[in-house]
Amino acid sequence: MSSNQKILEAVDISYTFQNGFTVFDGVSLDVYESELVAIVGPSGVGKSTLLRILGGFIQPHRGEVRLLGRRITSPTPEIALIHQSIVTFPWMTALENVMLSLKPKKVPRDEAKKVARKMLEIVGLTGFEDLYPKEMSGGMRQRVAIARALAADPVVLLMDEPFSHLDELTAEGLRQEIYQILFSVNYLKAVVLVSHNLNEVIELADKIFVLNGSPARVVKLIHVDLERPRNPKDERFAEYLDMLYNFLTPVQKHVVQR
Amino acid sequence: MNPIVVITLAVLATTVRVFGLIGLSILTGWLLGYLAVKDRVFENTYVSVIEVLESVPVISFFPVVLIFFVEKIGGPVGVELAADFLVFTAVVWNIWMGIYQAFKTLPNEILEVSQNYKLGFLERMRNIYIPFSLPRISANLFPSAADGFFYITVSEVISVGTTSYSTFGIGSVLQSFTASNQLNYVFYAMLIMGVVIVGVTLGLREFANYTVSKYALDTDTPITRRGRPRLRYTVRFSALLSRSAIQRLSSYTRRQILGSIRLRRGQAEEARHVVGGRRWSLVTKLVGIVILGLLVWGITVTLISVPTKTWMHDFANTPNIVVNMAYDYLRVGIITLVSLAITVTLGYLLAVNHKAERVGVPLIQVLFAYPAPLYFPLLFAYTLPGARSVFGPLTSEFYVILLGFISTFYYVFFSFWMGVKSIPHEYWEVMRNMGMGFTQKMRYIILPGTFPYIIAGISSTINSAWGGLMLAEYWPGIYDSHTLTVRHGLMKLLDVSTAGGDLALAAWASLIFGVVVAAYSILFTRRMLDLSRKRYVVEEGIYAA
């Protein structure tokens, strides 16, 4: 599904925590147009930190991130982040939550309402615009957060374990819809997903960067060549799953580039 | 005796008085808090009484204190007790409420363990209740100590009519130096007091850090095993306290439900526990009834002892009291608005700038804890010519509002700062991600997200402003031959009628004031707090199953 345009690029990224622990070193990855790229790795390997570096929230100690060739040094609405802990604002309705991302752009109120309604429709929340987050389920709240991110016209969407706080049934439902939802807005060029759920990653990703070791490096890049929608009972699905397990277990203390 | 020695002893006497009374508040708080969580009737009485008395400004106790201690008991003991009582009422409510909330939110699992091991009252207190209450106590110690220092320096010298009563302490010593124009000793006294205040502030910060790291549940702060001060962590534990306060308050229902499940288990062991509980219940009901009885008795005796002529005099002055109260509410409104305006800018800047925060917050705490009555006369003397040229006929108003502001700004500032610190990091990331400007962040996220903290801070600010007004609205001989006073103001009316010996009028004005303040608290503050807890709780915006 990918084209040749490179959308997001991380070059030779290293990051060291304040206590002196280098969590990853020399990590490079690239994301092309229409790709859904996943980053996987054992706990503590720095997946969420890497995602925040890609979004400009954290500055790497070495290396740089480029969006469409431009260096990213601070957060930008062009790269929208969806959190693991689902973030909504309890004093705003679903519609107001989505409209929030249009405020910095000074979009007129009526126009903002129109866009927000459209985004809520895309994520399947038509009819729920006036509900407050506490009146919604976890899955609905995450849909609101996704609609809010999409309303900001992002070029890239970063998703940090977006389904991990949902029950399995809700997560599976949203997982099945998410690919369609994300690429139904034409300005969104690519998605980067961090997850520890290997089934989820194979179900969704076009390519997978596997991190392992200490400090972590990219130990494998896997291109997932499966038809969509993907079926976990498919034999080739299971082969990809085995391959991922092989690169992730045991957790490597010293990196061997394969 | 050498004046420097006298000053040092006076500072020590004042400090011991403040901390002795804080210690008394803690001891009584543990006992009463335990009774409250053991018996519903006592709990309802206890919490209601605290809520009402907490909302009545401490200064309105002044005439009652004078009548009871100075006139009925008299002598040095009466004056000492009057000063102590005034300070006690300034420090006690925060601490009692903090301990009660800590006891009330003790996790049920810990209680079950204590029942499992059949721990007795003293063992439970020593091993469970007291340690669990320490973080909350330490969080309340700083404002309590600052309030205590403010009021002790005011109440060490009491004038009724032509009689002046005083008790040994920095307040009374400083007044005698000022009266005899020994300015060099005034400076020495302020310097020594300053050293003590800095020591107390840093000590309380370190104590709070230690108690939170060791005794608070769900803390990410490492336990301190060696005694090196780690003040930089204070910001984190403050944020932790603010976050957990709401979480803990929200766990009331859970514990009660679990408690009822426990009682349904009809085993012999549980039955014995219930019988023991009934015994407790009788004792606590009795204590509750005795406290209520004493209150009713005190009110009745006071009312009966007032002659009809005095009642007529007081009634005739009621419209005047109301007008004066309106003036003071206007002043309090201005103080609150100015405090809020500074708070939302300075508080925000400090909360998001860690380097500035490490210096700024302790500095503000020291300035707040330094009792304004000690340095305000000098500030007045040095700034009066400049203030006159700027404010003209409103110069006195300026100083009254300034002292009100100094005595109260900290509450709303600290409350807002804690609120900003408790905003989840995900919210900050969303704000950065969207590229929101300062005004948009404030309007859509930070002000709504800190609304419960702002309301709590405003409530404390309004209650505390009265102390500053009481001092500033009528301050004869503030410096040299100057008297700082205003034309209208309830606090001035209280001051003047007390100084003139008309204690009945002062008590009547205090009563009306107390009723208005309690009504305001019930009708406005509580409703706003309820609204903020229903809708503006940032923690509810983060869904993490």
Contacts between the chains, C-beta under 8 A, distances in Angstrom:
chain1	res1	chain2	res2	distance
A	52	B	429	7.8
A	55	B	433	7.1
A	57	B	429	5.9
A	57	B	432	6.6
A	57	B	433	7.7
A	74	B	432	7.5
A	75	B	429	7.4
A	75	B	432	4.2
A	75	B	433	4.8
A	75	B	435	7.4
A	76	B	433	7.7
A	76	B	435	6.8
A	77	B	433	6.5
A	77	B	434	5.7
A	77	B	435	5.5
A	79	B	433	7.7
A	80	B	433	6.2
A	81	B	429	6.1
A	81	B	430	7.7
A	81	B	433	5.4
A	83	B	426	4.9
A	83	B	429	7.2
A	83	B	430	7.9
A	84	B	544	7.7
A	85	B	424	7.6
A	85	B	426	5.8
A	85	B	542	4.8
A	85	B	543	6.7
A	85	B	544	4.2
A	86	B	542	7.1
A	86	B	543	3.9
A	86	B	544	7.4
A	87	B	424	7.6
A	87	B	426	4.5
A	87	B	427	6.8
A	87	B	430	5.9
A	87	B	541	6.3
A	87	B	542	6.1
A	87	B	543	8.0
A	88	B	541	5.4
A	88	B	543	7.3
A	89	B	427	7.9
A	89	B	444	7.6
A	89	B	445	6.9
A	89	B	448	7.5
A	89	B	449	7.9
A	89	B	541	5.4
A	90	B	535	6.6
A	90	B	536	7.2
A	90	B	537	6.4
A	90	B	538	7.4
A	90	B	540	4.5
A	90	B	541	4.8
A	91	B	448	4.7
A	91	B	535	5.3
A	91	B	536	5.4
A	92	B	444	7.9
A	100	B	434	7.2
A	100	B	444	6.1
A	101	B	434	5.2
A	103	B	434	7.5
A	103	B	436	7.0
A	103	B	440	5.5
A	103	B	444	6.6
A	104	B	434	5.3
A	104	B	435	4.8
A	104	B	436	5.2
A	104	B	437	6.9
A	104	B	440	6.3
A	132	B	535	8.0
A	133	B	540	7.2
A	133	B	541	6.6
A	133	B	543	7.6
A	134	B	540	5.8
A	138	B	543	5.2
A	138	B	545	6.0
A	141	B	543	5.2
A	142	B	543	7.7
A	152	B	433	7.8
A	152	B	434	6.2
A	165	B	543	6.1
A	165	B	544	5.1
A	165	B	545	4.4
A	166	B	545	6.9
A	167	B	545	7.2
